[in-house]
Amino acid sequence: MPSPGPEQPLAYEILARSCGRPRVEAGDVVWVRPDRVMIHDAGGPRRLGPELAALGVDVMHPDKLIVVSDHYAPGNSEATAEVLRITREWARSHGVGAFFDMEGISHTLIVEKCLVDPGMLLIGGDSHTPTAGALGALAFGMGQTDMLSVLALGETWLEVPRLILVELHGELPWAVTAKDLVLEMIRSGIAGRCEGKVIEYRGEALSALDVEERSVLTNMATEMSAMSAVIPYDSVTAAHFRRAGREPSRGEDGGAGPAPEERVSLACGSVVPLVALPHSLREIAPAAELQGVAVSRAYIGACTGAKLADLMMAAEVLRGRRVADGVLLHVAPASEDVLRAATRNGTLEVLLESGAKMLPTGCGACPGFGNGLLSAGDVCISTTNRNFPGRMGSTEARVFLGSPWTVAASAVAGRVCDPREVAAERAG
C-alpha cells in the first residue's frame, strides 16, 4: 500500500492511508477501508442483519466491528426488549468481540475505553460518530445503505471533504465548558463556516480540556453542520490512553501535521454560560438573560452531558442544596464505569442527597426512546445535544440545552439560571 504524503493535514493523512493513495484532495471520490466500524441497537442488527441475509453475505471483518446496546437499554417494553435480544444474539452469532451490552452510550464507550487509536478511520451508523475525533481518529457517521456496504464489503466510498481549522485561544472562565464553546461557535457564526467540512481543533485552550471535554467538541460537530471533527494526538490524549491501560498502536500517525489552510478562531476567555432555546440550536442566549424562564424538568444525561466530569460539575453546584420544589431532576450516567467512579468518589451521594432521581446508564431520554421522557407542557433544561420538537418525548414539550453547571443551577433555582449566580450566593 502506498505511504501517505508527509505534508497533509491529519484528516487527509488518515483518508489517504485508508484508500491506499499517496495523497487526497478535497473533492476526490475515494473508496476507504475503515479500521473500526460501529453499529448500535437502534439501527444495527435489527435492520442490517436481515439485509445482509437477503444478500446472502456475512460481515466481512467482524474483528473490526463494535456493537453497542445503548438506545433501547434497558428495555422498557416488549418491543424494545426484543430489539435488545436481536442485537445480543446477532453479535454473538457473528463473533463480535467488541460487544457492549447495556454498558453505556456507544460514543462515550469508544472514548472511555479507547476503542480506536489515533490515526484510525472509524465509520459508524450514528450521526454523532465524530465523537471519536477526540482521540485523534477520524470518524464519520453514515446511513443504512453505506453501513451495509461497510459490513458486507469492508469498504465504502466518500467524497473527500474540505477542511477548516478552528483555533481555541485563551483561558476558559469558571463554569464555561466545551458545550458553551460549541454554542458560542454556533451563535457567533463560526459554525456556518464549518458546514460540510472536517474541523480540526487546535489552540492553547485545548490544553485545559481533558479528552472527555474534547469529546463534546467533536460530538457536536454534527450540530455545527460539519462532516466530522478531529483533535490531533498530544500529551493530553497520551495521558488518557495511559489511564485506560492502553498504548495506541498508531499514535505516531495521530500527531499534528500541517494545519488546514482555512481557519477561524474563538477567544474562549469572553465566552459565558449559554443556553440553546427551543426548538433548535440556532437561537442561543446567555443563561443570565433567561432567568425568568421557569422549568419543570432538568436532565443530566447523554454522551455530551453525563460523563464523570459532568456529574462532578453538577455535584459541585448541588452539594448542600436541594432541587427546587416542582422540578424533577433526572440523572442518567453515560456508562457503567462513570456510575462506578461517581459512587467511589462521593459524587453519586451528593446528587441523591440533592433530590436527583437516577436513571439507568444509556442514551435514556436523549433520542426519545428510553426512560425519563418529557410530557406535553414540560419545560426542560438538558445537557443533551439536540432539542427539536419530540426529541425527548412529547412534541409539545420545550427543551433548553446547557452545560451540566447550568442544568444543575437551574434545577436548584427552578428556572433557567447562570451557574455563576449560584456561586455568588454560596460566596455571599
N, C-alpha and C positions, 0 to 999 in steps of 0.2 A: 504494500500500500504506500502511495507517495506520502512523503512527510509534508505537513503544512508549512507554508512560507513563514519566516520568522517575524515579519513586520506586519502583523494583522492584529486588530483588536481581539479581545478574548472570545467574544461570541463567534467571530469569523474563524478563529483558530479551531474552535470546537466543531463548527459545521464542516470545515474543510477536512478535518480528520475523519468525521463521521461519513462523509460522502466519498472519501478517497481521492480528493483533489489537492493539488499544492496550494491553491488559493480559491476563495469565493468572493464574489462581489454582490452588492445589492441588486436584486432583480434576477439573479441566476435561479433557474429551476433545477433543483438537485434531488436525488434520492438519498436519504440519510438512513443510517442503521443505528438506532439508539442503543446506548449502553444499558439503560434501565427503562422499564415500561410499568406504568401504574394504572390499575383499574380498581374501582370500589363497588360496593354492593348496589348502589343506585343505578349505575349504568353499565356494570361489568358483566359477570357471568350470566345473569338472568336474561340479558339482551344479546350479548356477544356469543354466549355459549350455543344457543340454537342456530345462530347464523353460521358459526364455524361448522356445526354438524351438518347443516344444509349444504354447505360447500364440500363436505367430505374431507376437511383438512383439520389438522391439530395445531396446537400452539407451537410455533417454530422454536422459540427459545424460552421454555419455562424457567430456566435458571436466571433469566433477566427480569422476570415478572414479579411485581409487588402487588399483592391483593389485600385490600383492607375492607373490613366491615365497619362502617362508621356512620353512614347517613341514616340507616334504619335501626341502629343499635341503641338500646336493646329493643327487640320487637315489642310494640305496644298494641298490636292487633294480629289477628290470624294471618292477614296478608303480608304484614311486614316480617313476621316470624318465618313465613315461607320464603321470602327473599333472602333472609339470613341463612336458612337451611340450604337453599340452592347455591349460594356463594360458598358456604363451608364445604359442601360436597364436591363442587366443581374444583375448588382449589386443591383439595386432597386428591381427587381423581387425576388431576393433571400434574401432580408432583410439584406444586408451587411451594418452595421452601420458605419464601418471604411472605407468609400469610399471617395477617394480624387480625384476629377475630375479636372485635369489640374491645380493642386495647387503646383506642384513641382515634383522633382525626388523622386521616391519611397525610395531609400536608405537615401537620405537627410531627407525626412519627418519622417521616422522611428526614426532617431536620434534626429532631431529637436523637434519633438513633444513627444518624449519618449513613443513610441507605444509599446515597450517591456520593461520589468523590468529586473534588474539584476537577474541572476539565471534562466531565462527562456530559452526555446528552441524555435527558430524560424526556420521554413522551408520556403524557398522562391523559386519561379520559375525564378531565375536570378542568374548568376554566381557571382555577387557582393553582394549577400545577407549577407555574413560575415561582412559587414559594421556594423551591429547591435552589433557586439562584443565590440564596443567602449562603450556600456552601461553596460558591464558586463554580457551580454547574450551570448549564444552560437547559432550560426546561420549557416545553410548550404544551399547552392543553389543546386537545383535538377532539373532534366529534366522532360519532359512532362508526361512520364509514372508514375514516382514517385509522381508527383504533383497530378495526377489523383487519385492515391491511398490515398493521404493525404486528398483530398477533399471528396472522397466517403466514406472512412473508418475512417478517423480521425487519421490514423497512417500510418507509413511506416517503412521499415527495413533499416538498415545500418550496416556496419562493423565498429566497434569502431576503430578509427584511433590512431596512435601513437601521442605522444605529444612532443613538443620541447619548451623550454624556451628561449626567446630572450630578453636579458637584455640590456637596453639602458642606457649608462653611460655618465656622463659629461654634459657640457652645450652646447646648440646649438649656433653656431655663428650667427651673424646677417645675414639675408636673406637665412638661411638654414631652410627648412621646413620639415614636415613629408614626403612630396613627395621625397625630396632629400634623406632622410633616407632610404626610400624604394629602390630608385635607387642605393644607395650605398650598400645596402644588396644584391641586385642582382649582382652588379658589383664585389663585394668582394668575392662572393661565399657563403655567409650565406644563401641565398635563396635556393641554391642547397641542403642544409641540411634540408630544410623545406618541401621538396616535399612530398605530400600525407599525411602530418601531420597537427595537430592543433597547431598553435602558441599561446603561452601565453606570452604577453609582460609584463615585469616588469623593474624596474630600476629607479634611481632618475631623469633621464632626462624626464620621463613621467610627472613629477610634473609641468614642464614648458609647457606642451601641454594641451590645453583645449580639450573638448570632440570632437569638430569639427575637430581639427588636428588629434586627435587619430583615428577618423573615416577613415582617409586616410590610416593609418597603417593597419587597419582591412579590409578595402575595397580592398586594393591592395595585400592582402594575396593571392588572385587568381593569380595575376601576378607573385607571388613568388612560384607558383605551390603548395601552401598549400591547405588543405581542408577547413580550417577556421582559425580564429584568435579571441582571446578574451583578454580583459584587465580587471583585477579584479576591482570590485566596490571600490572606495576610496573617499576621500573628494572632489576631482575634479568632479567625477560622481555625488556625492550628490548635489553639488552646481548647476550642470547642471539641475538636476531634479527640484530643487527649482525654478530656473529661468523659467522653463517650467510650473510651478504651479502644480507639481505633487510630490507625495510621493510614491516611489517604494514599491510595495507590497511584494517583495521578496528580498529586499536589504540585509537582513541578510544572504541569500544564495549566494550572489554575491561577497563576500569578498575573500581575498586571503587565500587559504588553502596551503597545501604543494605544492611546485613547481615541475614541471616535472623534471625528472632526467637528461634527455639530455638537454644540454644548450649551447648557444653561446652568445657572447656579441659584442656590437658595441660601439666604442668610438666616441660619437657624436661630440666632440669638433674638430675632424680632418676632418669632412665632409664639402665639398664645394658645391656650387650650381652646379647641374648636369643636363645633358640633355641626353635623350634616342634618338638614331639616327634611321632614317627609316631603316627597316620596322618592328622592333621588340624591345623588352626591353632587349635584350641580348647584345646589343652594346651600351655602355654608356660612356660618356666622360664629363670632366668638361666643363662648359659653356665657360670658358675663353679660351679653346683650339679650340673653334669652331667659333671664332669671324669673320672669313672670309665668313661664310655661310649667304648669303642674303635670306631674307624671303619676301613673298608677302602677307601672311596672318598671323594673330595672333588670337588665340581663347581662351577666358577665359570662361569656362563652365564646366558642368558635376559635378557629385557627388564628385569628387576629387578636383575640382578647381573653384567652383563658389558659395561657401558658403559666409556668410557675411565677415568672416575674410579674405577670399581670395580676395574679391572685395576691401577690405580695404588695403591689401598688394599692389594690383595693383594701387590703387589710390595714395598711398604714392610715388610710382615711377612716376606716370603720372601727379601729381599736378604741375601746372605751365609749363608743357611740351605739345608737340603735337606729335601725331602719325606721323611717317616718311611718306613722300610722297611715294606713290606706295605701301603702306601697308594698308590692311583693317583689323582693329581690331574689332572683334565681341565679345560681352559680353552677355551671356545667364545665368541670375541668377538661382541658383539651386531651389529656391522656391519663392512663393509669399511673405512669411514672410521676406525672405532675401531682396527682392526688396523693401518692405516697410521700413525695417530698413535702407537700403542703401539710401533711399530717405530722411528719417528723419535726418540721421547724416551727410548728405552732400556728401557722397561717390559717389552717382549717378551723382551729378552735376560735380564733378571732372572728372569722366570718360567721360561724354558727352562733357565737355569743351576740353578734350584732342583729341576729334575726334572719340572716340569709337562709334560703332553702336550697338544699343541694339536689342537683340532677345528675344522672349518670354521665360518665365520660362519653364523648362522641359529638357529632355535629349538632345534636339537640334541635332547638327551635330555629337555628340559623337558616337552614334550607326549607323550613316549613314542614318537615317530615316527623320530627321527633317530639320529645316531651317539652312542656313549657310553652306551648303555642299561645298566641295572643287572641283575644276575643274582640268582637266588634265594640268600639268605644274605648279600648285600651290605648293609653298613651305611654309608650315605652322608650326608654333610653338604653342603648345597647352597645356592646363592644364589637358587634358583628361587622361584616364588610359591605352589606347591601341592605337597602331599606325600601325597595319598591313595593307597591301595594300587594299584599298577600304573601310577601316573602317569609314572614314569621308567623303566619296564621291568617286571621281574618283580613280581607281586603279593606275593611273599614277601620282597622287599627292604624295608628300613627306611630312611626318609628323614627326616633332621632338616633344618630350614631356619634359616639365619642370614645375617648380612651378609658381604660379602667379607672384612672384617677377621677375623671369626670363622671362616669357612671356611678361610682361609689359615693361621691359627694352629692350627686343628685338624689340617690336613694335615701341619704340621710336628711337632705333638705326637703324632700317631697316635691321638688321642682328642678328644672334644669339648673345646674349650679357649676360655677367655675371652682375647681378644687382649691385654688389659691384663697378663695373666700373662707373655706373650711380651715385652711392652715392659719389664716389670720385670726379666726375665732379661737383656735387652740392656743396660739401665741398670746392672745389677749387674756 
